Amino acid sequence: MGKPTFTVAIATWFYVGYAPVAPGTVGAICAWGPAWFVVHGLGFPAWTFALVAIAIAPIGIWSAGVASSHFGSRDPSRVVIDEVIGQWIAIAPAAQDSWPQWIAALVLFRLFDIAKPFGIRRLEALTGGLGVVADDVGAGVCAMLGVLLIRWIGF
């Protein structure tokens, strides 16, 4: 069987995951950038990205599972499709015109993804690609709640 190139491309978010330093952060930034353009350039509401994250989650789970086998690791750092999904969940409540909310979505997502509080770490124990993606979904939901709080406070 040949290399799963297309699947690896998806799992690494079109090779962003090969970044030599902090590939997860680079992956989150590379998810945040297109979202900023779609919301600010094309006028879509930020919550659209929660729907997109839900829609691509099955593809992310599948590609993360295949790529994990390909790289011979349970959760290889090169796989960043999970960061993309989590970041898009985190930005969903951000107001279109609020830079602080958008920056908070990025920072909070990375903090929750790295620290894995509130039982998020347990989600990694799920098998295959589901375990790779689920903890980032959990971090994205926590970051989303943080952005909602920031929005409620008025920033």
VMD Tcl script that draws the C-alpha trace (Angstrom):
set ca {
  {0.00 0.00 0.00}
  {1.36 3.43 -0.96}
  {1.72 6.49 1.20}
  {-1.59 8.11 2.13}
  {-0.53 11.49 0.67}
  {-3.98 13.06 0.36}
  {-4.93 11.94 3.85}
  {-1.67 13.22 5.30}
  {-2.24 16.53 3.52}
  {-5.62 16.88 5.23}
  {-4.34 15.74 8.64}
  {-1.41 18.16 8.50}
  {-3.68 20.96 7.22}
  {-1.95 20.94 3.88}
  {1.50 20.41 5.38}
  {1.30 23.22 7.95}
  {1.93 20.53 10.57}
  {5.47 20.18 9.28}
  {6.36 23.55 10.83}
  {9.66 23.01 12.67}
  {8.54 24.87 15.81}
  {5.17 24.69 17.60}
  {3.18 23.01 14.80}
  {0.00 23.04 16.89}
  {0.20 26.80 17.35}
  {1.04 27.29 13.68}
  {-1.95 25.10 12.79}
  {-4.26 27.16 15.01}
  {-2.98 30.40 13.48}
  {-3.45 28.96 9.99}
  {-7.07 28.17 10.90}
  {-7.61 31.58 12.48}
  {-6.35 33.49 9.41}
  {-8.83 32.13 6.85}
  {-11.64 32.52 9.38}
  {-10.72 36.18 9.85}
  {-10.81 36.66 6.06}
  {-14.14 34.88 5.61}
  {-15.77 36.85 8.43}
  {-14.21 40.24 7.69}
  {-13.66 39.98 3.95}
  {-16.76 38.08 2.92}
  {-19.10 39.09 5.72}
  {-20.03 35.68 7.11}
  {-20.80 35.51 10.85}
  {-18.12 33.90 13.02}
  {-20.55 31.23 14.25}
  {-20.40 29.81 10.71}
  {-17.09 28.26 11.70}
  {-18.70 26.17 14.43}
  {-20.83 24.62 11.69}
  {-17.78 24.13 9.47}
  {-15.90 22.53 12.38}
  {-18.79 20.12 12.96}
  {-18.96 19.35 9.24}
  {-15.25 18.59 8.86}
  {-14.89 16.73 12.18}
  {-15.55 13.29 10.60}
  {-12.94 14.00 7.92}
  {-10.55 15.22 10.61}
  {-11.08 12.12 12.73}
  {-10.56 9.83 9.74}
  {-7.46 11.64 8.45}
  {-5.94 11.92 11.95}
  {-6.38 8.18 12.44}
  {-4.77 7.31 9.11}
  {-1.95 9.82 9.63}
  {-1.31 8.55 13.15}
  {-0.77 5.06 11.75}
  {1.35 6.49 8.93}
  {3.60 8.42 11.35}
  {3.64 5.55 13.87}
  {2.43 7.70 16.76}
  {-0.79 7.91 18.75}
  {-1.02 11.72 18.37}
  {1.77 12.98 16.12}
  {2.59 16.69 16.38}
  {2.40 16.97 12.59}
  {-1.34 16.25 12.69}
  {-2.95 19.68 13.14}
  {-6.43 19.19 11.65}
  {-7.53 18.84 15.27}
  {-6.20 22.34 16.03}
  {-8.10 23.69 13.04}
  {-11.36 22.18 14.28}
  {-10.79 23.36 17.85}
  {-9.82 26.87 16.77}
  {-12.90 27.22 14.61}
  {-15.07 26.23 17.57}
  {-13.26 28.78 19.75}
  {-13.90 31.72 17.39}
  {-17.60 30.96 16.88}
  {-18.93 33.49 19.42}
  {-16.47 36.27 18.52}
  {-18.04 39.53 17.40}
  {-17.04 40.52 13.89}
  {-15.59 43.87 14.93}
  {-13.83 42.81 18.14}
  {-10.09 42.19 17.87}
  {-9.83 41.34 21.57}
  {-12.37 38.52 21.19}
  {-10.56 37.12 18.15}
  {-7.16 37.23 19.87}
  {-8.71 35.73 23.02}
  {-10.13 32.85 20.96}
  {-6.64 32.03 19.67}
  {-4.85 32.43 23.00}
  {-7.50 30.65 25.07}
  {-7.70 27.76 22.64}
  {-3.94 27.20 22.74}
  {-3.88 27.48 26.55}
  {-6.70 24.96 26.97}
  {-5.20 22.68 24.33}
  {-1.81 22.65 26.04}
  {-3.00 22.54 29.69}
  {-5.97 20.22 29.05}
  {-7.95 21.10 32.22}
  {-11.52 20.06 33.16}
  {-11.08 16.45 32.05}
  {-10.00 17.37 28.51}
  {-6.94 15.13 28.90}
  {-9.23 12.10 29.30}
  {-10.55 12.66 25.78}
  {-7.11 11.76 24.42}
  {-7.70 8.20 25.61}
  {-10.37 7.67 22.97}
  {-9.15 5.39 20.22}
  {-7.68 6.38 16.87}
  {-8.41 9.70 15.25}
  {-11.29 10.31 17.65}
  {-8.82 10.68 20.52}
  {-6.64 13.00 18.46}
  {-9.54 15.33 17.64}
  {-11.73 15.06 20.77}
  {-9.34 16.81 23.17}
  {-9.07 19.75 20.76}
  {-12.85 19.92 20.50}
  {-12.92 20.06 24.31}
  {-10.29 22.82 24.34}
  {-12.24 24.66 21.63}
  {-15.46 24.51 23.66}
  {-13.67 25.82 26.78}
  {-12.11 28.64 24.73}
  {-15.52 29.38 23.19}
  {-16.99 29.75 26.68}
  {-14.12 32.08 27.57}
  {-14.83 34.21 24.49}
  {-18.52 34.29 25.42}
  {-17.54 35.55 28.88}
  {-15.28 38.21 27.37}
  {-18.07 39.23 25.03}
  {-20.57 39.36 27.91}
  {-18.17 41.59 29.90}
  {-18.09 43.90 26.91}
  {-14.66 43.51 25.29}
}
mol new
graphics top color blue
foreach p $ca { graphics top sphere $p radius 0.5 }
foreach p [lrange $ca 0 end-1] q [lrange $ca 1 end] { graphics top cylinder $p $q radius 0.2 }
display resetview
